[in-house]
Amino acid sequence: MADSIKPQQISGIQDVKVPEKLSNNLPTLYCFETCPFCFKVKALLGSRGIEYSKIEVDPMSHKELKWSDWTKVPVYIDIDGTQVNDSNFILHYIDENGDSEFSRQGLDSEQDKWMDFSNLILGKSIVAVIYSSYFTSLKALDYVTKVDKFSFTSRLVNKWLGAFIMRMVGRSRAKMFDAKPRENLLFQLDHMSTGFEGDFFGGNRPNGADFANYGILRSMQGLHGFDILKNHNLVHPWYIRMQKLSGI
Ligand SMILES: N[C@@H](CCC(=O)N[C@@H](CS)C(=O)NCC(=O)O)C(=O)O
């Protein structure tokens, strides 16, 4: 398809409202169970006590999002049908339309820097560790076999082919860094902890950088490499604080 007629994939708040895409008449999150970017949004919704519905998207076919030009997860649909794409935009949207505890994008360079870090560095660093072998990839994709609404075939394809694809992705992410995946993750956690301003990036209260980075790391819980976080003397206590606050 020529670029000019390709549907545009646009981050942030969309012009067209899609109230018909809500589930159970609640704010609705289109997500994958283990997606790091989706955990960011789940953590913020949890900490704010916002009731919402989840729609589990098939990681191979994405058929639940065929109606949208943006087919990555997370996609958030607010109660009035407002569609917001892309995790950091969703965090800002939910905060701005709720308790408004974060600085808006562009007004706090530290928060912006660490929110970018969550996607550009931390997200890629954990993928290199989680998917560092076919075996660890299979473990990470085991969840698809437990998603009731997926057919038997789609569970099998998602798990076995998905693990193969993610192993390839893990390998390409690993190439982005000079150090080996586990050493790199430790290095990135050390670096991340320099951004804490007391209990949180946000000082006494978490800001967008806290939710962005917590979500990424939360997706590793129980998977290969989580021990690196558990043994980190600054990041682990912060992680526990975020876990208590978000309830996830
Ligand atoms: N910048 C996006 C990245 C989202 C993303 O890459 N999500 C992955 C799942 S973890 C996805 O949907 N991948 C499928 C695809 O790229 O088509 C965000 O922060 O929300």
PDBQT file of the ligand as one rigid body, heavy atoms in Angstrom, charges set to zero:
ROOT
HETATM    1  N1  LIG A 301       5.031   2.934  22.294  1.00  0.00    +0.000 N 
HETATM    2  C1  LIG A 301       3.995   1.976  22.546  1.00  0.00    +0.000 C 
HETATM    3  C2  LIG A 301       4.533   0.583  22.349  1.00  0.00    +0.000 C 
HETATM    4  C3  LIG A 301       3.443  -0.460  22.466  1.00  0.00    +0.000 C 
HETATM    5  C4  LIG A 301       3.899  -1.823  21.975  1.00  0.00    +0.000 C 
HETATM    6  O1  LIG A 301       4.937  -1.965  21.281  1.00  0.00    +0.000 OA
HETATM    7  N2  LIG A 301       3.141  -2.841  22.344  1.00  0.00    +0.000 N 
HETATM    8  C5  LIG A 301       3.432  -4.172  21.878  1.00  0.00    +0.000 C 
HETATM    9  C6  LIG A 301       3.010  -5.207  22.921  1.00  0.00    +0.000 C 
HETATM   10  S1  LIG A 301       4.083  -5.268  24.305  1.00  0.00    +0.000 SA
HETATM   11  C7  LIG A 301       2.611  -4.466  20.654  1.00  0.00    +0.000 C 
HETATM   12  O2  LIG A 301       1.424  -4.181  20.611  1.00  0.00    +0.000 OA
HETATM   13  N3  LIG A 301       3.259  -5.040  19.652  1.00  0.00    +0.000 N 
HETATM   14  C8  LIG A 301       2.578  -5.465  18.493  1.00  0.00    +0.000 C 
HETATM   15  C9  LIG A 301       2.909  -4.658  17.296  1.00  0.00    +0.000 C 
HETATM   16  O3  LIG A 301       3.879  -3.906  17.333  1.00  0.00    +0.000 OA
HETATM   17  O4  LIG A 301       2.164  -4.779  16.318  1.00  0.00    +0.000 OA
HETATM   18  C10 LIG A 301       3.471   2.178  23.964  1.00  0.00    +0.000 C 
HETATM   19  O5  LIG A 301       4.222   2.680  24.812  1.00  0.00    +0.000 OA
HETATM   20  O6  LIG A 301       2.290   1.887  24.216  1.00  0.00    +0.000 OA
ENDROOT
TORSDOF 0
